[in-house]
Amino acid sequence: MAFSPNAETVYADGPFGSPLQPSKPEIRLLLAQYEAAIDAHSSGAGSIAKSTRALLFADLAHAADVTAWVYADSTVAYNGIYRKSGASGAGSWSLILPLPFSFIVASDTGAGTPNAIQATTSIPVSSSALVWMNIFEANTASPVTVSFNGGSALTIKTNSGNDVAPGGLTAGMIVMGIVSGSTFRLVSDQASAAIVAAAEAAQAAAEAAQAAAEAAAAGVTLPSAVASTYLRQKSDVTGYETVTAQQVREDVDPTGQILNGDGLKLTYHKARGSWHVASFGSSLTSVGAGSTAADQAALAAAMASQEMVDIDGTILQIEDPIIINYSSANISARKSGRVGDAATSKIKLMDDTMPYLFDCQATNFEASGFAVTGSTTNETTIVFHFKRPDGSASDIDSVLKDIVVERAAKAFHIYGRGLEAGDCTFAELKTCIGDIDWPSVWTPNGQSNDTQTTGMRAYHFYNTRAHGCVSGYRNIGANALNMRGLIIDGFLADIGIGAPLVNAGGAFTGVLGEGSIVTGIVVNISSSIGGNLVTIKPGSRGFVVSDFTFRGIKADVTRVARTPITIETTAANPVYDAIFANGSLGVCNRYGMLISGEGSVYVTVANVAFDRTGMENSAYTPIFVSEVGGTLSDVWIKLSNCNFRFGGELVPTAILGGLNSANIHLRRDYTTTKPAAVAWAGGSVDNIGP
């Protein structure tokens, strides 16, 4: 085995006449190595030496307490003296001592490069030994690495932990260091000359930069200072000039878009938790300034952003549907003026053939506080179209609040469950205010409240003002019989639609399902033959229409509708448990209530005043029963605390007219009154009173 230092170096000859005196510390170090070797051999280590730890770990055929050396592992930390534990053929090796070399000489012969040194040693290097190494040639870059005996490259670090600077290692220089992980940490430091040179170079660069800056500043000519002005470079780049705030404004915003109009909106677009639609403009054309292209792009981008959108104070011109395919979309404003282009917060429909304005394909859409207007010829556009893709869930659960819709086909059409519309105004709608429908294809959620017969519910329409609409709210779709849970609370209509649409323009048309309530309806002025209160379709059941007033005018002008309440029935889908309470019917041209069809009908009328029905001066009765399409097999009409009054028209011969059949049953209490000259009913009607 090799020793460092060895006897040759410790006891080397000196010059003749002056022999080298051996150093006692070196003598002790040499003898300590001899003793360690003797101890190791006496314990069995001398016969076991492995170049790598892996080779040693694979050799367990030794008794306990035998020691072995690992001397050339590429992982320096694995080199050292190991002790065997466990019986022969079993157990394991554990590192107990470093190799007994405290000082190792390395030689750099130039085999590598100036910046990637290759050095060799007579014995393996270890992290416990100090390595002494010469430098063959100066380095030219940083960092510098060294590899001992072909092992891993170690980054040379200075004593202070920095990478060696270029030129920090000079040719012939002697360095000492310690292997530490992936670095070779110098005990000595790099050449100070390199550090001085780098500092001098930095000084020269700083002085050059200073001189350049001073020269540039010397060439700048500044005008005299003027109060409340700013410096601007001249257009010919010959110097600077003073300008006023107005000139700066013209430079920054030549069109006035940022500071005069839309830009001001950008300063408050998040004040109410929403982004103003003008924020989504992408051209110099202001949003809401009369450009359909600019408005279309801005509104589409705004709704696609999935932010809450504000259109306050803006008139937008839209010609294509705005598709909304994410949940909880929101568009709102604080003002909803609707008359003329001077109004604010409005969307104008620019194409009569546009199928929808908002194509809502997801849940929880909310709109509030703005107006939508079309042309007088628009008979196509549905303003809010709620329909999720086929196969989706049935929930819609959307809200329309404080919305004005004027001149379109419909304000809304909903396919699915859940819609609230409140404090809204609807005018001149060519089809109806809104249709309630049910998706033909959806994915039931597996619960009993989401079946074909239970899912169609949760519709609430309140505080509605209608003007000149063909019809109000309708439930006439293929699944109309499945309606549950409709409330219409507060409906004021001042005019209906005339010929050729008879009995149109009322608050509700269609099937009123179980638990439905229509209340607080006032219709005061109607067209001559159009406009009514409600039209009840076959299959309606278990509903209440209450607190209503239907009044026409026949004085200096004639604005009187035909029939306030129309009830239609079929044998397959009778109308039963229908209640009309607390109301007033008349003035009207013909019947106060018209019942027609086949099969059966069960109606209760309570606390209702029939006042001047049949104003066309013919034999129209307050209540009329007519067979259409078959035979009325069972009709029950119950009157409680009702009153019948006539004046100015041809007084009818009976309160209940039409069929004189035993299948018709009239029941009345003593609080129901009529003129004595008018019969309750004629023919074979089953007429029972107090």
C-alpha positions as CSV (number, residue, x, y, z in Angstrom):
1,M,0.0,0.0,0.0
2,A,1.1,3.6,-0.5
3,F,1.8,6.1,2.3
4,S,1.7,9.8,2.1
5,P,4.0,11.1,3.2
6,N,6.4,8.2,2.8
7,A,9.9,7.4,4.1
8,E,11.5,8.6,0.9
9,T,10.1,12.1,1.3
10,V,10.5,12.3,5.0
11,Y,14.1,11.1,5.0
12,A,15.3,12.6,1.7
13,D,19.0,13.5,1.3
14,G,19.9,17.1,1.5
15,P,22.8,18.9,-0.3
16,F,26.3,17.7,0.5
17,G,27.5,19.3,3.8
18,S,24.0,20.3,4.8
19,P,21.8,17.2,5.2
20,L,18.0,17.7,5.5
21,Q,16.9,17.4,9.0
22,P,13.7,15.2,9.1
23,S,10.6,17.0,10.4
24,K,9.4,15.4,13.6
25,P,5.7,16.0,12.7
26,E,6.3,14.2,9.4
27,I,8.0,11.4,11.1
28,R,5.1,11.0,13.5
29,L,2.6,11.1,10.6
30,L,4.6,8.4,8.7
31,L,4.8,6.2,11.8
32,A,1.1,6.7,12.5
33,Q,0.4,5.3,9.0
34,Y,2.6,2.3,9.7
35,E,0.7,1.6,12.9
36,A,-2.7,1.9,11.3
37,A,-1.6,-0.5,8.6
38,I,-0.3,-3.0,11.1
39,D,-3.6,-2.7,13.1
40,A,-5.6,-3.2,10.0
41,H,-3.6,-6.3,9.0
42,S,-3.9,-7.7,12.5
43,S,-7.7,-7.5,12.2
44,G,-7.9,-9.1,8.8
45,A,-8.2,-6.0,6.7
46,G,-5.0,-6.5,4.8
47,S,-6.5,-9.4,2.9
48,I,-9.7,-7.6,1.8
49,A,-9.5,-4.6,-0.5
50,K,-12.2,-3.7,-3.0
51,S,-12.1,-0.9,-5.6
52,T,-15.8,-0.1,-5.2
53,R,-18.4,-0.3,-2.4
54,A,-20.6,-2.3,-4.7
55,L,-18.0,-5.0,-5.0
56,L,-17.5,-5.1,-1.2
57,F,-21.3,-5.3,-0.5
58,A,-21.5,-8.2,-2.8
59,D,-18.8,-10.1,-0.8
60,L,-20.3,-11.3,2.6
61,A,-18.2,-14.5,3.0
62,H,-16.3,-13.1,6.0
63,A,-16.6,-13.4,9.8
64,A,-17.9,-10.7,12.0
65,D,-15.5,-7.8,12.9
66,V,-13.4,-8.3,9.8
67,T,-12.4,-5.0,8.2
68,A,-12.0,-4.1,4.6
69,W,-10.9,-1.2,2.4
70,V,-12.8,0.5,-0.4
71,Y,-10.2,2.6,-2.2
72,A,-11.3,3.6,-5.7
73,D,-15.0,4.2,-5.8
74,S,-16.1,7.0,-8.2
75,T,-18.3,8.3,-5.3
76,V,-15.5,9.7,-3.1
77,A,-17.7,9.5,0.0
78,Y,-17.9,5.6,-0.4
79,N,-14.1,5.2,0.0
80,G,-13.0,4.2,3.5
81,I,-12.6,1.4,6.0
82,Y,-15.6,-0.9,6.6
83,R,-16.4,-3.5,9.3
84,K,-18.3,-6.7,8.8
85,S,-21.3,-7.5,11.0
86,G,-23.1,-10.9,11.1
87,A,-21.9,-14.4,10.4
88,S,-20.1,-15.4,7.3
89,G,-22.4,-15.4,4.3
90,A,-24.8,-13.0,6.0
91,G,-24.9,-9.7,7.7
92,S,-23.6,-6.4,6.1
93,W,-20.7,-4.0,5.8
94,S,-20.7,-0.5,7.4
95,L,-18.3,2.4,7.0
96,I,-16.4,3.1,10.2
97,L,-13.3,5.1,9.3
98,P,-11.9,7.1,6.4
99,L,-8.8,5.8,4.6
100,P,-5.7,6.6,6.6
101,F,-4.5,9.4,4.2
102,S,-4.7,12.9,5.5
103,F,-2.7,14.4,2.7
104,I,-2.9,13.5,-1.0
105,V,-0.8,14.9,-3.8
106,A,-2.5,15.5,-7.2
107,S,-0.8,16.2,-10.5
108,D,-2.2,18.4,-13.3
109,T,-0.2,17.5,-16.4
110,G,-2.5,19.4,-18.8
111,A,-4.5,16.3,-19.8
112,G,-7.7,18.3,-19.5
113,T,-8.4,21.9,-20.5
114,P,-7.7,25.2,-18.7
115,N,-11.4,25.2,-17.5
116,A,-11.9,21.5,-17.1
117,I,-8.8,20.1,-15.3
118,Q,-8.0,16.4,-15.3
119,A,-5.7,15.5,-12.3
120,T,-4.3,12.2,-11.1
121,T,-3.3,10.9,-7.7
122,S,-1.4,7.9,-6.5
123,I,-4.1,7.0,-4.1
124,P,-7.9,7.8,-4.3
125,V,-9.0,11.1,-3.1
126,S,-11.5,11.3,-0.2
127,S,-13.5,14.0,1.6
128,S,-11.3,13.4,4.7
129,A,-8.0,14.2,3.0
130,L,-6.4,17.5,2.0
131,V,-5.5,17.5,-1.7
132,W,-2.4,19.3,-2.9
133,M,-2.5,20.2,-6.6
134,N,-0.4,22.2,-9.1
135,I,-2.1,24.2,-11.9
136,F,-0.8,23.4,-15.4
137,E,-2.3,26.5,-17.2
138,A,-4.4,29.5,-16.3
139,N,-8.1,29.3,-16.7
140,T,-10.0,31.5,-19.2
141,A,-13.6,31.2,-18.1
142,S,-15.8,30.6,-15.0
143,P,-16.7,28.2,-13.4
144,V,-13.7,25.8,-13.5
145,T,-14.0,22.1,-12.8
146,V,-11.5,19.4,-11.8
147,S,-11.8,15.6,-12.1
148,F,-9.5,13.3,-10.1
149,N,-8.5,10.0,-11.6
150,G,-11.3,10.2,-14.3
151,G,-14.0,10.7,-11.7
152,S,-16.9,13.1,-11.6
153,A,-16.2,16.8,-12.5
154,L,-16.1,18.9,-9.3
155,T,-16.7,22.6,-9.4
156,I,-13.8,24.5,-7.9
157,K,-15.0,27.0,-5.3
158,T,-12.9,29.7,-3.6
159,N,-12.5,29.7,0.1
160,S,-15.3,32.3,0.3
161,G,-17.6,30.0,-1.8
162,N,-17.5,31.8,-5.1
163,D,-16.7,30.4,-8.6
164,V,-13.1,31.0,-9.7
165,A,-12.9,34.2,-11.8
166,P,-11.3,34.0,-15.3
167,G,-7.5,34.1,-14.7
168,G,-8.0,33.3,-11.0
169,L,-5.9,30.1,-11.4
170,T,-2.5,30.8,-13.0
171,A,0.1,28.5,-14.5
172,G,2.4,26.9,-11.9
173,M,0.1,27.9,-9.1
174,I,-0.2,25.5,-6.1
175,V,-3.6,25.1,-4.6
176,M,-4.9,23.0,-1.7
177,G,-8.5,22.0,-1.2
178,I,-11.0,19.5,0.1
179,V,-13.6,17.4,-1.8
180,S,-17.0,18.4,-0.6
181,G,-20.0,16.8,-2.4
182,S,-19.9,18.1,-6.0
183,T,-17.3,20.8,-5.3
184,F,-13.6,21.1,-4.7
185,R,-13.3,23.8,-2.0
186,L,-10.0,25.7,-2.0
187,V,-8.2,26.2,1.3
188,S,-6.0,28.8,-0.6
189,D,-7.7,31.4,-2.8
190,Q,-7.5,32.4,-6.4
191,A,-4.9,34.8,-7.6
192,S,-5.6,38.3,-6.4
193,A,-4.3,39.8,-9.7
194,A,-7.4,38.5,-11.5
195,I,-9.6,40.2,-9.0
196,V,-7.7,43.5,-9.3
197,A,-7.9,43.2,-13.1
198,A,-11.7,42.7,-13.0
199,A,-12.1,45.7,-10.7
200,E,-10.0,47.9,-12.9
201,A,-12.1,46.8,-15.9
202,A,-15.3,47.7,-14.1
203,Q,-13.8,51.1,-13.2
204,A,-12.9,51.8,-16.8
205,A,-16.4,50.9,-18.0
206,A,-18.0,53.1,-15.4
207,E,-15.8,56.0,-16.4
208,A,-16.6,55.5,-20.0
209,A,-20.3,55.5,-19.3
210,Q,-20.0,58.7,-17.3
211,A,-18.1,60.4,-20.1
212,A,-20.8,59.3,-22.6
213,A,-23.6,60.5,-20.4
214,E,-21.9,63.9,-19.9
215,A,-21.4,64.3,-23.6
216,A,-25.0,63.4,-24.3
217,A,-26.3,65.9,-21.7
218,A,-24.1,68.6,-23.1
219,G,-25.9,68.2,-26.4
220,V,-29.4,68.7,-25.0
221,T,-30.9,72.1,-25.3
222,L,-33.9,72.7,-23.0
223,P,-36.3,75.6,-23.3
224,S,-36.9,78.0,-20.5
225,A,-39.2,76.8,-17.8
226,V,-42.9,77.8,-18.2
227,A,-45.4,77.2,-15.4
228,S,-48.0,74.4,-15.8
229,T,-46.4,73.0,-19.0
230,Y,-44.7,69.8,-20.0
231,L,-41.6,68.9,-22.1
232,R,-42.1,67.3,-25.5
233,Q,-39.5,66.3,-28.0
234,K,-39.8,68.3,-31.2
235,S,-41.1,66.5,-34.3
236,D,-37.7,67.2,-36.1
237,V,-35.8,65.7,-33.1
238,T,-33.7,68.8,-32.7
239,G,-34.6,69.4,-29.1
240,Y,-37.4,69.9,-26.7
241,E,-40.4,72.3,-26.4
242,T,-42.9,73.2,-23.8
243,V,-46.6,72.1,-24.3
244,T,-49.8,72.7,-22.4
245,A,-52.1,70.0,-20.8
246,Q,-54.5,70.3,-23.8
247,Q,-51.7,69.6,-26.2
248,V,-50.7,66.5,-24.2
249,R,-54.3,65.3,-24.2
250,E,-54.4,65.7,-28.0
251,D,-51.2,63.7,-28.4
252,V,-52.3,60.9,-26.1
253,D,-56.0,60.7,-27.2
254,P,-56.4,62.3,-30.7
255,T,-59.9,60.9,-31.2
256,G,-61.2,61.7,-27.8
257,Q,-62.3,58.1,-27.2
258,I,-60.3,57.5,-24.0
259,L,-60.8,60.8,-22.2
260,N,-64.2,62.0,-23.6
261,G,-66.4,58.9,-23.8
262,D,-65.8,55.2,-23.5
263,G,-62.6,55.8,-21.5
264,L,-64.5,57.4,-18.7
265,K,-66.7,54.3,-18.5
266,L,-63.5,52.2,-18.1
267,T,-62.8,54.1,-14.9
268,Y,-66.0,52.8,-13.2
269,H,-66.6,49.5,-14.9
270,K,-65.9,47.6,-11.8
271,A,-67.5,50.0,-9.3
272,R,-70.7,47.9,-9.2
273,G,-68.9,44.6,-9.6
274,S,-69.3,44.4,-13.4
275,W,-67.4,45.3,-16.5
276,H,-69.0,47.9,-18.8
277,V,-69.7,46.6,-22.3
278,A,-67.6,49.5,-23.7
279,S,-64.5,47.9,-22.1
280,F,-64.7,45.2,-24.8
281,G,-64.6,47.5,-27.8
282,S,-61.7,46.7,-30.1
283,S,-61.6,49.6,-32.5
284,L,-61.6,53.3,-32.6
285,T,-65.3,53.3,-33.2
286,S,-67.0,53.9,-29.9
287,V,-69.3,51.2,-28.5
288,G,-72.8,52.5,-28.5
289,A,-72.1,55.2,-31.1
290,G,-74.3,53.8,-33.9
291,S,-72.0,51.1,-35.3
292,T,-73.8,47.8,-35.4
293,A,-70.4,46.0,-36.1
294,A,-68.7,47.6,-33.1
295,D,-71.7,47.0,-30.8
296,Q,-72.1,43.3,-32.0
297,A,-68.5,42.5,-31.4
298,A,-68.4,44.3,-28.0
299,L,-71.5,42.6,-26.6
300,A,-70.5,39.2,-27.9
301,A,-67.0,39.6,-26.3
302,A,-68.5,40.9,-23.1
303,M,-70.8,37.9,-22.6
304,A,-68.1,35.5,-23.7
305,S,-65.8,36.9,-21.0
306,Q,-67.9,35.3,-18.3
307,E,-67.7,38.5,-16.3
308,M,-70.7,40.4,-15.1
309,V,-71.6,42.8,-17.9
310,D,-72.9,46.4,-17.5
311,I,-74.6,48.3,-20.4
312,D,-75.7,51.3,-18.4
313,G,-76.1,54.4,-20.4
314,T,-75.5,52.7,-23.7
315,I,-77.6,52.0,-26.9
316,L,-76.4,48.9,-28.6
317,Q,-77.3,47.8,-32.1
318,I,-77.3,44.0,-32.5
319,E,-78.0,41.9,-35.6
320,D,-76.9,38.4,-34.6
321,P,-77.6,36.1,-31.6
322,I,-75.4,36.4,-28.6
323,I,-74.7,32.8,-27.5
324,I,-74.3,32.2,-23.8
325,N,-73.1,28.7,-23.0
326,Y,-71.8,29.0,-19.4
327,S,-73.7,29.1,-16.2
328,S,-74.5,32.3,-14.2
329,A,-74.1,34.8,-17.0
330,N,-75.2,38.3,-16.0
331,I,-76.0,41.5,-17.9
332,S,-77.5,44.5,-16.3
333,A,-78.0,48.3,-16.2
334,R,-79.6,50.8,-13.9
335,K,-81.8,52.6,-16.4
336,S,-84.2,51.1,-18.9
337,G,-85.6,54.1,-20.8
338,R,-87.3,52.7,-23.9
339,V,-88.8,55.6,-25.9
340,G,-86.7,56.9,-28.8
341,D,-83.0,56.8,-29.4
342,A,-82.4,59.4,-26.7
343,A,-83.2,56.6,-24.2
344,T,-80.4,54.9,-22.3
345,S,-79.5,51.3,-21.5
346,K,-81.1,49.8,-24.6
347,I,-80.4,47.0,-27.1
348,K,-81.9,47.6,-30.6
349,L,-82.8,44.7,-32.8
350,M,-81.3,45.5,-36.2
351,D,-82.5,42.4,-38.2
352,D,-86.1,41.3,-38.3
353,T,-85.0,37.8,-39.2
354,M,-82.8,37.3,-36.2
355,P,-84.1,34.2,-34.3
356,Y,-82.9,35.2,-30.9
357,L,-81.1,38.0,-29.1
358,F,-79.7,36.0,-26.2
359,D,-79.4,32.3,-26.9
360,C,-79.1,31.1,-23.3
361,Q,-77.8,27.5,-23.4
362,A,-76.9,27.2,-19.7
363,T,-78.4,27.7,-16.2
364,N,-78.8,30.8,-14.0
365,F,-78.7,33.5,-16.6
366,E,-79.7,36.9,-15.2
367,A,-80.7,40.1,-17.0
368,S,-81.9,43.4,-15.4
369,G,-82.5,47.1,-15.9
370,F,-82.4,47.6,-19.7
371,A,-84.7,47.8,-22.7
372,V,-84.8,45.8,-25.9
373,T,-86.6,47.2,-29.0
374,G,-87.2,46.0,-32.5
375,S,-89.0,47.4,-35.5
376,T,-92.7,47.3,-36.1
377,T,-92.2,44.6,-38.7
378,N,-90.3,42.2,-36.4
379,E,-92.4,39.1,-36.1
380,T,-89.5,36.6,-35.6
381,T,-87.1,37.5,-32.8
382,I,-87.3,35.8,-29.4
383,V,-85.4,38.1,-27.1
384,F,-84.4,35.6,-24.4
385,H,-84.3,32.0,-25.6
386,F,-83.7,29.4,-22.9
387,K,-82.8,26.0,-24.2
388,R,-80.0,23.7,-23.1
389,P,-78.4,21.2,-25.5
390,D,-80.4,18.0,-26.0
391,G,-79.6,15.5,-23.3
392,S,-78.7,18.1,-20.7
393,A,-80.4,18.5,-17.4
394,S,-83.7,20.3,-17.3
395,D,-82.8,23.2,-15.0
396,I,-82.9,26.7,-16.4
397,D,-83.4,28.8,-13.2
398,S,-83.0,32.2,-14.8
399,V,-84.1,35.7,-13.8
400,L,-85.4,38.7,-15.8
401,K,-85.8,41.8,-13.7
402,D,-86.9,45.3,-14.7
403,I,-86.7,44.5,-18.4
404,V,-88.5,46.3,-21.2
405,V,-89.2,44.4,-24.4
406,E,-91.0,46.3,-27.2
407,R,-91.7,45.1,-30.8
408,A,-90.5,41.6,-31.3
409,A,-92.1,38.1,-31.5
410,K,-91.7,37.1,-27.9
411,A,-89.9,38.4,-24.8
412,F,-88.9,34.8,-24.0
413,H,-89.3,31.1,-24.7
414,I,-88.1,28.7,-22.1
415,Y,-87.5,24.9,-22.5
416,G,-87.0,23.6,-19.0
417,R,-87.6,24.3,-15.3
418,G,-87.5,27.6,-13.4
419,L,-87.9,31.2,-14.6
420,E,-88.6,34.4,-12.7
421,A,-89.7,37.6,-14.5
422,G,-90.6,40.6,-12.5
423,D,-91.2,44.3,-12.8
424,C,-91.1,44.0,-16.6
425,T,-92.9,45.9,-19.3
426,F,-93.8,44.2,-22.6
427,A,-95.3,46.0,-25.6
428,E,-96.4,45.1,-29.2
429,L,-95.2,41.5,-29.1
430,K,-96.5,39.7,-32.2
431,T,-96.8,36.2,-30.7
432,C,-96.9,36.5,-26.9
433,I,-95.0,37.7,-23.9
434,G,-93.5,34.4,-23.3
435,D,-93.9,30.6,-23.9
436,I,-93.3,28.0,-21.3
437,D,-92.2,24.7,-22.7
438,W,-90.4,21.5,-21.7
439,P,-87.3,19.8,-23.3
440,S,-88.2,16.8,-25.4
441,V,-84.8,15.3,-24.6
442,W,-83.1,15.8,-21.3
443,T,-81.2,13.7,-18.7
444,P,-83.4,13.1,-15.6
445,N,-81.4,13.5,-12.4
446,G,-82.9,10.3,-11.0
447,Q,-85.0,12.0,-8.4
448,S,-88.8,12.0,-8.3
449,N,-89.0,15.7,-8.8
450,D,-87.4,15.5,-12.3
451,T,-89.7,13.3,-14.2
452,Q,-91.8,14.1,-17.2
453,T,-94.8,14.7,-15.0
454,T,-93.1,16.5,-12.1
455,G,-90.3,18.5,-13.6
456,M,-92.2,21.3,-15.4
457,R,-92.6,23.8,-12.6
458,A,-91.2,26.8,-10.7
459,Y,-92.3,29.7,-12.9
460,H,-93.0,33.1,-11.3
461,F,-94.1,36.2,-13.2
462,Y,-94.9,39.2,-11.2
463,N,-95.7,42.9,-11.6
464,T,-96.1,42.7,-15.4
465,R,-97.2,45.6,-17.5
466,A,-98.4,44.7,-21.0
467,H,-99.4,46.9,-23.9
468,G,-100.6,45.8,-27.3
469,C,-99.3,42.2,-27.1
470,V,-101.1,39.4,-29.0
471,S,-101.0,37.3,-25.9
472,G,-99.6,37.2,-22.4
473,Y,-97.9,34.2,-20.8
474,R,-98.6,30.9,-22.5
475,N,-98.3,27.2,-21.7
476,I,-99.3,25.5,-25.0
477,G,-96.4,23.2,-25.7
478,A,-96.5,19.4,-26.3
479,N,-96.0,18.8,-22.6
480,A,-98.3,21.5,-21.4
481,L,-100.4,19.0,-19.3
482,N,-97.3,18.5,-17.1
483,M,-97.3,22.0,-15.8
484,R,-96.9,22.4,-12.0
485,G,-96.2,25.4,-9.9
486,L,-97.0,28.6,-11.9
487,I,-97.6,31.9,-10.3
488,I,-98.6,35.1,-12.1
489,D,-98.8,37.8,-9.5
490,G,-99.7,41.2,-10.7
491,F,-100.6,41.8,-14.4
492,L,-101.7,45.2,-15.8
493,A,-102.8,45.2,-19.5
494,D,-104.2,48.4,-21.1
495,I,-104.9,47.1,-24.6
496,G,-105.2,43.9,-26.6
497,I,-104.8,43.0,-30.2
498,G,-107.8,43.2,-32.5
499,A,-108.9,41.3,-35.6
500,P,-108.3,38.6,-36.8
501,L,-107.1,37.4,-33.3
502,V,-110.1,36.7,-31.1
503,N,-109.8,36.3,-27.4
504,A,-106.1,37.2,-27.4
505,G,-104.0,39.5,-25.4
506,G,-104.9,38.1,-22.0
507,A,-102.6,37.5,-19.0
508,F,-102.5,33.8,-19.6
509,T,-103.3,31.3,-22.3
510,G,-102.9,27.5,-22.0
511,V,-103.0,24.8,-19.4
512,L,-103.0,25.9,-15.8
513,G,-101.6,22.9,-13.9
514,E,-102.2,21.9,-10.3
515,G,-101.2,24.4,-7.8
516,S,-101.1,27.3,-10.3
517,I,-102.2,30.7,-9.2
518,V,-103.0,33.7,-11.4
519,T,-103.8,36.8,-9.2
520,G,-103.9,40.5,-9.3
521,I,-104.9,41.0,-13.0
522,V,-106.2,44.3,-14.3
523,V,-107.4,44.8,-17.9
524,N,-109.0,48.2,-18.4
525,I,-108.9,49.1,-22.1
526,S,-109.1,46.5,-24.8
527,S,-109.5,46.2,-28.5
528,S,-112.9,45.7,-30.0
529,I,-112.7,42.0,-30.4
530,G,-109.3,41.1,-29.0
531,G,-107.9,41.2,-25.5
532,N,-109.2,39.0,-22.7
533,L,-108.4,38.0,-19.1
534,V,-107.4,34.3,-19.4
535,T,-107.9,31.5,-21.9
536,I,-108.0,28.1,-20.1
537,K,-107.0,25.1,-22.3
538,P,-108.1,21.4,-21.8
539,G,-106.4,19.6,-19.0
540,S,-106.2,22.5,-16.6
541,R,-106.9,21.5,-13.0
542,G,-106.6,22.6,-9.4
543,F,-105.9,26.2,-10.1
544,V,-107.0,29.6,-8.8
545,V,-107.6,32.8,-10.7
546,S,-108.3,35.6,-8.2
547,D,-108.4,39.3,-7.6
548,F,-109.0,40.3,-11.1
549,T,-110.7,43.3,-12.9
550,F,-111.7,43.2,-16.5
551,R,-113.2,46.5,-17.6
552,G,-113.8,47.9,-21.1
553,I,-114.9,51.4,-22.0
554,K,-118.1,52.1,-24.0
555,A,-118.8,55.8,-23.7
556,D,-117.5,58.4,-26.0
557,V,-115.2,55.7,-27.4
558,T,-115.6,51.9,-27.7
559,R,-112.7,49.9,-26.3
560,V,-114.5,46.7,-25.2
561,A,-113.2,43.1,-25.6
562,R,-115.4,40.1,-26.4
563,T,-115.1,37.6,-23.6
564,P,-112.9,37.9,-20.5
565,I,-112.7,34.2,-19.5
566,T,-112.7,31.4,-22.0
567,I,-112.6,27.7,-20.8
568,E,-112.0,24.9,-23.3
569,T,-112.3,21.2,-22.5
570,T,-112.1,17.8,-24.1
571,A,-113.3,14.3,-23.1
572,A,-109.7,13.2,-22.7
573,N,-108.5,16.2,-20.8
574,P,-111.3,17.8,-18.8
575,V,-111.1,21.0,-16.8
576,Y,-111.8,20.5,-13.1
577,D,-111.3,22.2,-9.7
578,A,-111.1,25.6,-11.5
579,I,-111.7,28.5,-9.1
580,F,-112.4,32.1,-10.1
581,A,-112.6,34.4,-7.1
582,N,-112.8,38.0,-6.1
583,G,-113.2,39.8,-9.3
584,S,-115.2,41.9,-11.7
585,L,-116.1,41.1,-15.3
586,G,-117.5,43.7,-17.7
587,V,-118.0,45.9,-19.6
588,C,-117.5,43.3,-22.4
589,N,-119.2,42.7,-25.7
590,R,-120.4,39.1,-25.3
591,Y,-120.0,36.6,-22.5
592,G,-118.4,37.1,-19.2
593,M,-117.4,33.4,-19.2
594,L,-117.5,31.0,-22.2
595,I,-117.3,27.2,-21.6
596,S,-116.9,25.1,-24.7
597,G,-115.9,21.7,-25.9
598,E,-116.8,18.1,-24.8
599,G,-116.5,16.0,-21.8
600,S,-116.7,17.6,-18.3
601,V,-115.9,20.9,-16.6
602,Y,-116.0,21.8,-12.9
603,V,-115.9,25.5,-12.1
604,T,-116.4,27.5,-9.0
605,V,-117.1,31.3,-9.2
606,A,-117.0,33.2,-5.9
607,N,-117.3,36.9,-5.1
608,V,-117.4,37.9,-8.7
609,A,-119.4,40.7,-10.2
610,F,-120.7,40.4,-13.7
611,D,-121.3,44.0,-14.8
612,R,-122.8,44.8,-18.2
613,T,-121.8,41.8,-20.3
614,G,-123.3,41.3,-23.8
615,M,-122.9,44.9,-24.9
616,E,-123.3,43.9,-28.6
617,N,-127.0,44.0,-28.0
618,S,-127.7,40.4,-28.8
619,A,-128.7,37.4,-26.7
620,Y,-125.4,37.0,-24.9
621,T,-125.5,35.6,-21.4
622,P,-123.0,36.3,-18.6
623,I,-122.1,32.6,-18.6
624,F,-122.4,30.5,-21.8
625,V,-122.0,26.8,-22.3
626,S,-121.4,25.4,-25.8
627,E,-120.6,22.0,-27.2
628,V,-117.7,21.8,-29.7
629,G,-116.4,18.6,-31.2
630,G,-118.5,16.3,-29.1
631,T,-120.9,16.2,-26.1
632,L,-120.5,17.9,-22.8
633,S,-121.2,15.1,-20.5
634,D,-120.9,16.8,-17.1
635,V,-120.7,20.5,-16.4
636,W,-120.8,21.9,-12.9
637,I,-121.0,25.7,-12.3
638,K,-121.1,26.8,-8.7
639,L,-121.8,30.4,-7.8
640,S,-121.1,31.9,-4.4
641,N,-121.7,35.6,-3.5
642,C,-121.8,36.6,-7.1
643,N,-123.8,39.5,-8.6
644,F,-125.2,40.1,-12.1
645,R,-126.0,43.6,-13.3
646,F,-127.1,44.9,-16.7
647,G,-127.6,48.3,-18.2
648,G,-127.5,49.9,-21.7
649,E,-127.6,46.5,-23.5
650,L,-130.1,43.9,-24.4
651,V,-130.8,42.2,-21.1
652,P,-130.4,38.4,-21.5
653,T,-133.2,36.0,-20.7
654,A,-131.0,33.9,-18.4
655,I,-127.8,34.1,-16.4
656,L,-126.6,30.7,-17.8
657,G,-127.1,30.3,-21.5
658,G,-126.2,28.0,-24.3
659,L,-127.1,24.3,-23.8
660,N,-130.3,23.5,-22.0
661,S,-129.2,20.1,-20.9
662,A,-129.6,18.0,-17.7
663,N,-125.8,17.4,-18.0
664,I,-125.3,21.0,-17.0
665,H,-125.5,21.7,-13.2
666,L,-125.9,25.2,-11.8
667,R,-125.4,25.5,-8.0
668,R,-125.8,28.9,-6.3
669,D,-126.1,30.2,-2.8
670,Y,-128.4,32.8,-1.4
671,T,-125.8,35.6,-1.5
672,T,-125.7,35.4,-5.3
673,T,-128.1,38.0,-6.8
674,K,-129.6,39.0,-10.2
675,P,-132.5,41.0,-11.6
676,A,-135.8,39.4,-11.0
677,A,-136.7,39.5,-14.7
678,V,-133.8,37.3,-15.7
679,A,-134.0,33.6,-15.2
680,W,-131.1,31.6,-13.7
681,A,-131.1,29.0,-16.6
682,G,-133.5,27.6,-19.1
683,G,-134.6,24.2,-20.4
684,S,-133.5,21.1,-18.6
685,V,-130.5,22.6,-16.8
686,D,-130.1,21.1,-13.3
687,N,-130.6,24.4,-11.5
688,I,-130.5,24.3,-7.7
689,G,-130.4,27.4,-5.5
690,P,-131.1,28.4,-1.9
